[in-house]
Amino acid sequence: MTKHNIAENAAKQYDYSLLAPGPVNLHPRVRQALSLPMIHHRTPEFDKILARVLLGLKKIFQTEQAVYMHSSTGSGGMESLLVNVLSPGDKVITIVSGKFGERWSQMASAIGAQVIDHNVPWGEAVRSDDIRTLLKQHPDARAVLCQACETSTGVVHPIQELANLIAPLPKTLFLVDAITALGAFHLPMDQWKIDGLVAGSQKALMLPTGLSFVSFSKKAEAFFDQATTPRYYFDIRREKKANSTGETFFSSSVSLVRALDAVLNLIEEQGLPQLFHSIHRRAEATRIFSQKLGFSLYAKTPSDSVTALVVPAGTDGQKIRLYLEENYNITIMGGQDQAKGKIIRIGHMGYIHDEELLRLIECLGKTCQHFMHQSLSDAHIQSVIGEMKSWLETHP
């Protein structure tokens, strides 16, 4: 038997645990909804589902504005925010603090925007004073782009502070990538005066990948007809008109929308504050007890949706991730680009039981023990697990 087969057989002894920053574990009610027979997207039955979903999404976005759906990944939603309000040649300030800031900057360049990158060291949050200075230097900037949570680093940015800077500027929009943020922590679109917000289905909304969601402030809507960037599929004016008649403009992802209906019911039953609390609790537990195994936090302002951990000296984050998957049937993510091999990333969204958190920490300990040649004793790992159990019991 090969080494790979031995590892594969070992992994089969454990239930699969998906603890990545997206996609995430699916709730049983979501899996049930996904298994239902197909219906057509132009039927009274689906129209009722669509109406409920579009109303429910407004609660998640915490907005009175319409929320629109695209059958796309979150990156499609990021592009939608841009093409509906920008014209070629518009000046755009992009906050680049990781892989997804880089992606949005590249998108803006691709549609002909004049991009001004503000580079922030990976693992750090943007400083509001730096953006204040840039806005003074570029008073003609049409938009500022920022991630609420930079998924590649686990950093949460000061979105409310940035919004306070940008809201008074009548011709400058604040567009926020909330793909790894919306539904995971407090991000009230209207209250904070965010002009464009994008989310993805495979994160805190607990669905498979395949839907993106966008919403625009009234300030941003004023640019729909002024924007001259070519657009067709992502032209929100078409979707707005179709939604007003109770339909989507293009064919709908029926199974995903129906599963989203189930998710929104779950969130309604639980309440947004409790959802935020449960994700924060998982993040806190992971941060506290992973550090007792020798890991350290990569993000200086860590997000509750995903934790990025610097791996102990002498280990490789990519090898840790692979070992967890092959031997313990646990999927987490490693670092990207300059952080590759240096960090691992653990998601806290989706359907996660305390038992999974405990097993993750135990298996992380055993994995480090494997690569660090017994520098972590069995007794220490079990002591950490015992402390974690007590912490979870006293922090419901």
FENZI-V661055 format. One record per residue. N is the residue number from 1. PHI is phi as a letter, one per 30 degrees, with the letter a starting at -180 (NA if undefined). Layout:
n={N/N}
phi={PHI/PHI}
This chain:
n={1/2/3/4/5/6/7/8/9/10/11/12/13/14/15/16/17/18/19/20/21/22/23/24/25/26/27/28/29/30/31/32/33/34/35/36/37/38/39/40/41/42/43/44/45/46/47/48/49/50/51/52/53/54/55/56/57/58/59/60/61/62/63/64/65/66/67/68/69/70/71/72/73/74/75/76/77/78/79/80/81/82/83/84/85/86/87/88/89/90/91/92/93/94/95/96/97/98/99/100/101/102/103/104/105/106/107/108/109/110/111/112/113/114/115/116/117/118/119/120/121/122/123/124/125/126/127/128/129/130/131/132/133/134/135/136/137/138/139/140/141/142/143/144/145/146/147/148/149/150/151/152/153/154/155/156/157/158/159/160/161/162/163/164/165/166/167/168/169/170/171/172/173/174/175/176/177/178/179/180/181/182/183/184/185/186/187/188/189/190/191/192/193/194/195/196/197/198/199/200/201/202/203/204/205/206/207/208/209/210/211/212/213/214/215/216/217/218/219/220/221/222/223/224/225/226/227/228/229/230/231/232/233/234/235/236/237/238/239/240/241/242/243/244/245/246/247/248/249/250/251/252/253/254/255/256/257/258/259/260/261/262/263/264/265/266/267/268/269/270/271/272/273/274/275/276/277/278/279/280/281/282/283/284/285/286/287/288/289/290/291/292/293/294/295/296/297/298/299/300/301/302/303/304/305/306/307/308/309/310/311/312/313/314/315/316/317/318/319/320/321/322/323/324/325/326/327/328/329/330/331/332/333/334/335/336/337/338/339/340/341/342/343/344/345/346/347/348/349/350/351/352/353/354/355/356/357/358/359/360/361/362/363/364/365/366/367/368/369/370/371/372/373/374/375/376/377/378/379/380/381/382/383/384/385/386/387/388/389/390/391/392/393/394/395/396}
phi={NA/d/e/d/d/d/d/d/d/d/d/d/d/c/d/d/b/c/b/d/d/k/d/b/e/c/d/e/d/d/d/d/d/d/c/d/d/d/b/d/d/c/b/e/d/d/e/d/d/d/d/d/d/d/d/d/d/d/d/d/d/h/b/c/d/d/c/c/c/c/d/a/d/e/d/d/d/d/d/d/e/d/d/d/b/c/b/e/j/d/d/b/c/c/c/c/b/l/d/d/d/d/d/d/d/d/d/d/d/d/c/j/d/d/c/c/d/c/d/c/e/e/j/c/c/d/c/e/d/d/d/e/d/d/d/d/d/b/d/c/d/d/a/c/c/a/d/d/b/d/e/d/b/i/d/c/c/d/d/d/d/d/d/d/d/c/e/d/d/d/c/c/c/c/c/b/d/c/d/c/b/d/i/c/a/d/a/d/e/d/e/d/i/d/d/b/b/b/b/b/d/c/c/d/d/h/b/d/d/k/b/b/b/b/b/b/d/d/e/d/e/d/c/e/d/d/d/c/d/e/a/b/d/c/d/d/d/d/d/d/d/d/d/d/c/i/b/c/d/c/e/c/d/e/d/d/d/d/d/d/e/d/d/d/d/d/d/d/d/d/j/e/e/d/d/e/d/d/d/d/d/d/d/d/d/d/d/d/d/d/d/d/c/j/d/b/d/d/d/d/b/d/d/d/d/b/c/c/c/d/d/e/e/i/c/b/e/d/d/d/e/d/d/d/d/d/c/b/i/c/c/b/c/c/d/c/h/d/c/d/i/c/b/b/b/b/c/c/c/j/c/b/c/e/d/d/d/d/d/e/d/d/d/d/d/d/d/d/e/d/d/c/h/i/d/c/d/e/d/d/d/d/d/d/d/d/d/d/e/d/d/d/d/c/b/d}
